[in-house]
Amino acid sequence: MSDDGPLAPILKELSAGGAPPPVLELPGADARGAGALRQAAGARATLAVLPGAPDDAALAALRDALWPAAHLAACWRVDAEGRVRRRAVGEEAELPARAAPGPRTVLHLRPRAEALSQPVTRAKFDANAAGWNGNPGSPTYAHYRWMRRLMAQIARPPRGATALDAGCGTGWVGIEAARLGARASAFDPSPAMIELARANARDTGVELDARVGFVEDAPFREPFDVVLNSGVISFAPDPQVFLERLDALVKPGGLLVIGDINPLARGFRRRRRNHPLLPVRELNGLPRAEVERLLVARGWRIEARRYYQLTFPVPEIMALAEQKRAGWACGLALAANRAGSALDAAFGAHAAGCFDSWILRARKASRA
């Protein structure tokens, strides 16, 4: 072990991106230390050291006590022999070097504003752009395309209308709008995503004016007849500012179709109880009713509400079916998703606990 102290391998790993954060010792994963940690981690990135090995449920409760001031980004477990195992969202690995013998648990927390900042968001999507593009050879690809087609179908842009896919990712929502006859444009903060969106549009045979930018600083100045915004507001540091900027992109009397993850879904609530390390957007996501309230307060009229994507265990079943290359199972899951969403819509779209995602179709007031 080096001379950097009992947390040497952890501090070395973190210092690769600059100076390591300050370290705060906590008495345990409970409310006793949450207040001081919330204040410290809300101001700057912080390491919190807890004695022993609190279970995932205890760490999840601590994470919730710290949110929205700070986001739990990573966790290291140090065992009695000093072996260190690192966990982050979607990854787990043992460090090659050892720390001082434990057991202890080390948490890496970042201020919410930092975790949702534009540089962090852009870097995240640039690094994972290909993974958001869908795989035409995958058994789940039909489901991937159906979710994006649904946004455009709910918008129903008139032929020749101008449509904007705001926060387009790899462009498929805007492409679906173009296939319905709209004159489509798009933007995304990730240059890598924009390159994929342009390639997807070329391959599909539609025109898509795709540019780089954030909703809060959009690269288009003239408003559009229809704006589509899928899966983006959960990345917004301030939803009020986000919706204000979307409002400016829609012509008077125009249409906004906005959708995002549904934090009220049983699957998301289960993940929140059992998994301490979650993507920041899962903590930052808003229920449909809250976004509806914010839009109505700005003078928008809600024309349609929708939930889609059946929650736990359907995504888990589809992931297993993809691993086993069982396309028939993915087909059945897609049929269930389509039928469940349509049935819920027919009864007024009230089954929030049953679906992972929501959509609102809202009309902007015309000028007096």
C-alpha positions, 0 to 999 in steps of 0.5 A, spaced: 500 500 500 502 506 498 503 512 503 496 515 501 493 512 507 487 507 508 483 509 502 489 509 497 487 505 491 480 509 491 483 516 492 488 514 486 482 512 482 479 518 483 485 523 482 485 520 475 480 526 473 483 531 477 484 532 485 480 527 489 474 530 493 474 531 500 473 525 505 467 525 510 467 520 516 460 518 518 458 514 524 453 509 519 448 509 513 442 512 517 440 519 519 445 521 524 450 523 518 445 525 513 444 532 514 452 534 514 453 529 508 447 533 505 450 540 506 457 537 504 456 533 498 451 539 495 456 544 495 462 539 492 464 532 490 465 528 496 467 521 499 463 519 505 466 513 509 462 508 513 464 503 518 462 496 516 458 493 510 451 496 510 446 493 505 443 495 499 437 497 502 440 502 507 444 505 502 438 506 498 435 510 504 441 514 505 441 516 497 434 518 498 435 522 504 441 526 500 437 527 494 436 532 491 442 535 494 447 530 491 447 524 487 450 517 489 455 516 483 459 510 486 460 505 492 466 501 494 466 496 499 473 494 503 473 487 506 477 485 512 483 483 508 483 490 504 480 488 497 476 493 494 470 492 490 467 498 486 460 499 484 457 504 479 451 504 475 451 498 470 458 496 472 462 492 478 469 490 478 475 489 483 481 494 484 488 491 483 490 494 489 488 493 496 486 498 501 487 498 509 483 492 512 476 493 513 470 492 513 468 499 510 464 502 505 466 508 501 461 513 497 462 518 492 457 523 491 456 529 486 452 535 487 445 534 483 447 540 479 454 537 477 451 530 475 446 534 471 450 539 468 451 540 460 458 537 460 457 531 464 450 530 460 454 531 453 460 526 455 455 521 457 451 521 451 457 521 446 460 515 450 454 511 449 451 514 443 451 507 439 448 503 445 442 508 444 441 507 436 438 500 437 440 494 433 436 492 427 438 484 428 436 484 435 429 481 437 428 487 441 428 492 435 421 492 433 419 494 441 425 500 440 422 502 434 415 502 436 416 506 442 419 512 438 413 511 432 408 512 438 411 519 439 410 521 432 403 517 431 400 521 438 403 528 435 400 526 428 403 532 424 399 534 418 403 533 412 408 539 410 408 541 418 414 543 421 416 538 426 422 539 431 425 533 435 428 536 441 433 532 444 433 527 439 438 522 441 439 518 434 433 521 431 428 516 430 422 520 433 424 526 428 425 520 423 418 517 424 415 524 424 418 525 417 415 519 415 408 521 416 410 527 412 412 533 416 418 537 415 423 535 420 429 538 424 432 535 430 437 537 435 441 533 441 447 535 446 451 530 443 455 530 437 456 523 436 448 522 437 447 527 431 452 523 427 448 517 428 441 521 427 443 524 420 446 517 418 439 514 420 435 519 416 439 518 410 438 510 411 431 511 412 430 516 406 428 522 409 431 529 410 432 531 417 436 538 419 440 535 425 444 540 429 448 540 436 445 543 442 441 543 448 433 545 449 436 550 454 440 553 448 437 550 442 440 551 435 433 553 432 430 560 433 424 560 429 418 556 432 415 550 429 408 547 428 410 541 432 415 539 437 417 532 440 421 531 446 422 524 448 426 522 454 429 529 456 426 532 461 429 527 466 436 530 465 433 537 466 436 541 472 430 546 472 424 543 469 421 550 469 426 553 465 426 547 460 419 547 459 420 555 458 425 554 452 420 548 449 415 553 449 419 558 445 420 553 440 412 552 439 408 556 434 402 559 437 397 554 437 402 549 435 403 542 439 408 539 444 408 532 445 413 530 451 414 524 454 419 521 459 420 516 464 415 514 470 417 514 477 411 512 479 411 505 476 412 499 480 418 497 476 422 504 478 419 504 485 422 497 486 429 499 483 429 505 488 428 500 494 433 495 492 438 499 488 442 504 491 446 506 485 441 509 480 442 513 474 441 520 476 435 521 471 431 516 475 431 520 481 430 526 477 424 524 473 417 527 474 411 524 474 406 526 468 401 529 473 407 534 475 409 536 468 402 537 466 401 542 472 407 546 469 404 546 462 397 548 464 400 553 469 403 556 462 397 556 459 397 550 455 391 545 454 392 538 454 389 534 449 391 527 450 395 523 456 398 516 455 402 511 459 406 506 455 411 500 456 409 495 461 413 495 468 416 490 472 417 484 470 416 486 462 423 489 461 426 484 465 423 478 461 425 482 454 432 482 456 432 475 458 429 473 451 434 478 447 440 474 451 437 467 449 435 470 442 428 468 443 425 473 438 418 470 439 418 472 447 420 479 445 414 479 440 409 477 445 412 482 450 411 487 444 404 485 443 402 486 450 405 493 451 401 495 445 395 492 447 396 494 455 397 502 453 391 502 448 387 499 453 389 504 459 388 510 454 381 508 452 380 508 460 383 515 461 390 513 462 390 512 469 394 506 471 401 510 473 403 504 476 403 499 471 407 503 466 415 505 465 413 511 461 408 517 459 406 522 454 402 528 454 400 531 447 399 539 449 396 545 445 399 552 446 394 558 446 394 562 440 395 569 440 389 573 442 
